[in-house]
Amino acid sequence: MMFDEIFIFGALGILAGLLAGMFGIGGGLIMVPVLIGTFINLGFADEIIIQLAIGTAISCIIFTGLSSANAHRKKNSIDFNQFKPVATGIIFGAFAGALFAVQIKGVILKLSIAVFVLLVGLQILFDINITSKKINPNKPKSIFAGSIIGFLSSILGIGGGTFSVPYFKASGSSLTTAIGTSAACGVPIAIFGTLGYIIAGINVDILPNMSFGYIYIPAVLGVSITSIFAAKYGADLAHYLSQTALKRLMASWFFIVSIYMFIV
């Protein structure tokens, strides 16, 4: 593996880890576009690049998510009563999402992610509430919500914070608890999404060397090692930092990423 490849994956892990801890997102919205660009430069087959980037991003979130969730657990900001039924739904949704994503043409997936990233950027910049009305969660509702969160997250290669933070807020959690519980939800999304991408890619011949299904192992190692350390500092920032400037920076990043995904 070339030095510049190691550097890119390591730097990506630091960025993803900080954002995972700060905003309760698994870093996938950061990772997927950078991995797509990296895999194009490495000369991988066009047909598998998008799914390989998504599968790899999802598997990186296992480590980022565990580190982030643990940091939030220490601050008592995970509501386990809300987490358990949502996580049950996530298990099925994330696995099904991975199997579904590999059936879709890469260009459609890429454009879907570009639109999604643009919408997230607008939502962050203008502080739009996705759910304004309160939800009275019960077990069937929470399991259903979890299955939708897991399915969409697995297709987009994200830890689900974009969906689960608003859901937990609408269910009555404070923002800090919603972020912490959302960070915990990133772990089952990542584990069962990864399982789906591995199974879906077992008999695909055009995947590169050092890949395990739709998971590119060098990227997972490079990103995960640095992101584990960075997630702790991200969680600290979420508790102590004014978020106005951070929101603007994050929204700007998403707009740049969205444009890149449309033209690449």
C-alpha positions as CSV (number, residue, x, y, z in Angstrom):
1,M,0.0,0.0,0.0
2,M,1.4,3.4,-1.0
3,F,2.3,6.1,1.6
4,D,-0.2,8.6,0.2
5,E,-3.0,6.0,0.5
6,I,-2.1,5.4,4.2
7,F,-2.0,9.2,4.7
8,I,-5.4,9.7,3.1
9,F,-7.1,6.9,5.1
10,G,-5.5,8.1,8.3
11,A,-6.5,11.8,7.8
12,L,-10.0,10.6,6.8
13,G,-10.3,8.7,10.1
14,I,-9.4,11.7,12.2
15,L,-12.0,13.8,10.5
16,A,-14.7,11.1,10.6
17,G,-14.0,10.4,14.3
18,L,-14.2,14.0,15.3
19,L,-17.6,14.4,13.5
20,A,-18.9,11.1,14.9
21,G,-18.3,12.3,18.4
22,M,-19.4,15.9,17.8
23,F,-22.7,15.4,15.9
24,G,-23.6,11.8,16.6
25,I,-23.0,11.0,12.9
26,G,-20.9,8.0,12.0
27,G,-18.7,9.9,9.7
28,G,-20.0,8.1,6.6
29,L,-21.1,11.4,4.9
30,I,-17.4,12.4,5.1
31,M,-16.0,9.0,4.2
32,V,-18.0,7.9,1.2
33,P,-17.1,10.8,-1.1
34,V,-13.4,10.7,-0.2
35,L,-13.3,6.9,-0.6
36,I,-15.0,7.2,-4.0
37,G,-12.3,9.7,-5.1
38,T,-9.5,7.5,-3.7
39,F,-10.8,4.3,-5.3
40,I,-11.1,6.1,-8.7
41,N,-7.4,7.2,-8.4
42,L,-6.4,3.6,-7.4
43,G,-8.0,2.4,-10.7
44,F,-10.6,0.1,-9.3
45,A,-13.4,-1.1,-11.6
46,D,-16.1,1.5,-12.2
47,E,-18.9,-0.9,-11.6
48,I,-18.0,-1.6,-8.0
49,I,-16.5,1.7,-6.8
50,I,-19.6,3.3,-5.3
51,Q,-20.8,0.1,-3.4
52,L,-17.2,-0.6,-2.3
53,A,-16.9,3.0,-0.9
54,I,-20.3,2.6,0.9
55,G,-19.5,-0.9,2.3
56,T,-16.0,0.3,3.5
57,A,-17.5,3.4,5.1
58,I,-20.1,1.4,6.9
59,S,-17.5,-1.1,8.3
60,C,-15.3,1.8,9.5
61,I,-18.2,3.1,11.5
62,I,-18.1,-0.1,13.7
63,F,-14.9,1.2,15.3
64,T,-15.8,5.0,15.2
65,G,-19.3,4.2,16.5
66,L,-18.0,2.0,19.4
67,S,-15.5,4.7,20.5
68,S,-18.1,7.5,20.2
69,A,-20.9,5.5,21.9
70,N,-18.5,4.6,24.8
71,A,-17.5,8.3,25.2
72,H,-21.2,9.3,25.4
73,R,-22.0,6.3,27.8
74,K,-19.4,7.7,30.2
75,K,-21.2,11.0,30.1
76,N,-24.6,9.2,30.8
77,S,-26.1,10.5,27.6
78,I,-27.4,7.2,26.2
79,D,-31.1,6.4,26.9
80,F,-31.0,2.6,26.8
81,N,-34.8,2.2,27.1
82,Q,-35.1,4.1,23.8
83,F,-32.1,2.5,22.2
84,K,-33.1,-1.2,22.6
85,P,-36.3,-1.4,20.4
86,V,-34.8,1.0,17.8
87,A,-31.6,-1.2,17.6
88,T,-33.8,-4.3,17.1
89,G,-35.3,-2.7,14.0
90,I,-31.9,-1.5,12.9
91,I,-30.5,-5.0,12.8
92,F,-33.0,-6.1,10.1
93,G,-33.0,-2.8,8.2
94,A,-29.2,-2.4,7.9
95,F,-28.7,-5.9,6.6
96,A,-31.5,-5.6,4.1
97,G,-30.2,-2.1,3.0
98,A,-26.8,-3.5,2.1
99,L,-28.3,-6.4,0.0
100,F,-30.5,-3.8,-1.7
101,A,-27.7,-1.3,-2.4
102,V,-25.6,-3.7,-4.4
103,Q,-28.5,-4.3,-6.8
104,I,-28.7,-0.6,-7.7
105,K,-26.5,1.0,-10.4
106,G,-23.6,2.9,-9.0
107,V,-24.5,6.1,-10.8
108,I,-28.0,6.1,-9.2
109,L,-26.5,5.5,-5.8
110,K,-23.9,8.3,-6.3
111,L,-26.6,10.8,-7.3
112,S,-28.8,9.7,-4.4
113,I,-25.9,10.4,-2.0
114,A,-25.2,13.8,-3.7
115,V,-28.8,14.9,-3.2
116,F,-28.9,13.6,0.4
117,V,-25.7,15.4,1.3
118,L,-27.0,18.6,-0.2
119,L,-30.2,18.3,1.8
120,V,-28.3,17.6,5.0
121,G,-26.1,20.6,4.4
122,L,-29.2,22.8,4.0
123,Q,-30.8,21.3,7.1
124,I,-27.6,22.0,9.2
125,L,-27.1,25.6,7.7
126,F,-30.7,26.7,8.3
127,D,-31.3,24.5,11.4
128,I,-34.4,23.0,9.9
129,N,-36.2,20.6,12.3
130,I,-36.9,17.4,10.4
131,T,-39.7,16.4,12.9
132,S,-41.4,19.3,14.6
133,K,-44.2,17.2,16.1
134,K,-43.6,15.1,19.2
135,I,-43.7,11.3,18.9
136,N,-45.0,9.1,21.6
137,P,-42.7,6.1,21.1
138,N,-43.9,2.5,21.8
139,K,-42.1,-0.7,21.0
140,P,-43.7,-1.4,17.5
141,K,-43.2,2.2,16.5
142,S,-39.6,2.2,17.7
143,I,-38.8,-1.1,15.9
144,F,-40.3,0.2,12.7
145,A,-38.4,3.5,13.0
146,G,-35.2,1.5,13.6
147,S,-35.7,-0.7,10.5
148,I,-36.2,2.5,8.3
149,I,-33.2,4.2,9.9
150,G,-31.0,1.0,9.4
151,F,-32.2,0.5,5.8
152,L,-31.5,4.0,4.6
153,S,-28.2,4.3,6.6
154,S,-26.9,1.1,5.1
155,I,-27.7,2.3,1.5
156,L,-26.0,5.7,2.1
157,G,-23.0,4.4,4.1
158,I,-23.8,6.4,7.2
159,G,-24.1,5.8,10.9
160,G,-27.7,7.0,10.9
161,G,-27.3,10.1,13.1
162,T,-29.0,12.3,10.4
163,F,-32.2,10.2,10.9
164,S,-31.9,9.0,14.5
165,V,-31.0,12.3,16.2
166,P,-34.3,14.0,15.0
167,Y,-36.2,10.9,15.9
168,F,-34.9,10.8,19.5
169,K,-35.4,14.5,19.9
170,A,-39.0,14.2,18.7
171,S,-39.4,11.3,21.2
172,G,-38.7,13.7,24.0
173,S,-34.9,13.4,24.5
174,S,-32.7,16.4,25.1
175,L,-30.2,17.1,22.3
176,T,-27.3,15.7,24.2
177,T,-29.1,12.5,25.0
178,A,-30.4,12.3,21.4
179,I,-26.8,12.6,20.1
180,G,-25.6,10.0,22.6
181,T,-28.3,7.5,21.9
182,S,-27.9,8.1,18.1
183,A,-24.1,7.4,18.5
184,A,-25.0,4.0,20.1
185,C,-27.4,3.2,17.2
186,G,-24.5,3.6,14.8
187,V,-22.9,0.4,16.1
188,P,-25.7,-2.1,15.0
189,I,-26.1,-0.2,11.8
190,A,-22.4,-0.6,11.1
191,I,-22.2,-4.3,12.2
192,F,-25.2,-5.6,10.3
193,G,-24.6,-3.3,7.3
194,T,-21.1,-4.6,7.0
195,L,-22.3,-8.2,7.2
196,G,-24.7,-7.5,4.3
197,Y,-21.9,-5.9,2.2
198,I,-19.6,-8.9,2.9
199,I,-22.2,-11.5,1.9
200,A,-23.3,-9.5,-1.2
201,G,-19.7,-9.3,-2.5
202,I,-18.4,-12.8,-1.8
203,N,-18.7,-14.0,-5.4
204,V,-17.9,-10.7,-7.2
205,D,-14.7,-11.3,-9.2
206,I,-13.9,-7.7,-10.1
207,L,-13.4,-6.5,-6.5
208,P,-9.8,-5.5,-5.8
209,N,-7.2,-7.5,-3.9
210,M,-7.4,-7.0,-0.1
211,S,-11.2,-6.6,-0.2
212,F,-13.6,-8.8,1.8
213,G,-16.9,-8.6,-0.1
214,Y,-17.5,-4.9,-0.6
215,I,-15.1,-4.0,2.2
216,Y,-11.6,-2.7,1.3
217,I,-9.5,-3.8,4.3
218,P,-6.6,-1.3,4.0
219,A,-9.1,1.6,4.1
220,V,-10.9,0.1,7.1
221,L,-7.6,-0.3,9.0
222,G,-6.3,3.2,8.1
223,V,-9.5,5.0,8.9
224,S,-10.4,3.0,12.0
225,I,-7.1,3.3,13.9
226,T,-7.1,7.1,13.8
227,S,-10.9,7.6,14.1
228,I,-11.0,5.7,17.4
229,F,-8.8,8.3,19.1
230,A,-10.5,11.3,17.4
231,A,-14.1,10.3,18.4
232,K,-13.4,10.9,22.1
233,Y,-12.3,14.4,21.4
234,G,-15.4,15.0,19.2
235,A,-17.6,13.9,22.1
236,D,-15.9,16.3,24.4
237,L,-16.4,19.1,21.9
238,A,-20.1,18.3,21.6
239,H,-20.4,19.0,25.3
240,Y,-18.3,22.2,25.5
241,L,-18.2,24.0,22.2
242,S,-20.5,26.7,20.7
243,Q,-21.8,25.0,17.5
244,T,-22.7,28.0,15.2
245,A,-19.3,28.2,13.4
246,L,-19.0,24.4,13.3
247,K,-22.5,24.1,11.7
248,R,-21.5,26.6,9.0
249,L,-18.2,24.8,8.3
250,M,-20.0,21.5,8.3
251,A,-22.7,22.7,5.9
252,S,-20.0,24.2,3.6
253,W,-18.2,20.9,3.5
254,F,-21.4,19.1,2.6
255,F,-22.2,21.6,-0.3
256,I,-18.7,21.0,-1.7
257,V,-19.1,17.2,-1.3
258,S,-22.5,17.3,-3.0
259,I,-21.1,19.2,-6.0
260,Y,-18.2,16.8,-6.2
261,M,-20.5,13.8,-6.2
262,F,-22.6,15.3,-9.0
263,I,-19.6,15.9,-11.3
264,V,-17.3,13.1,-10.6
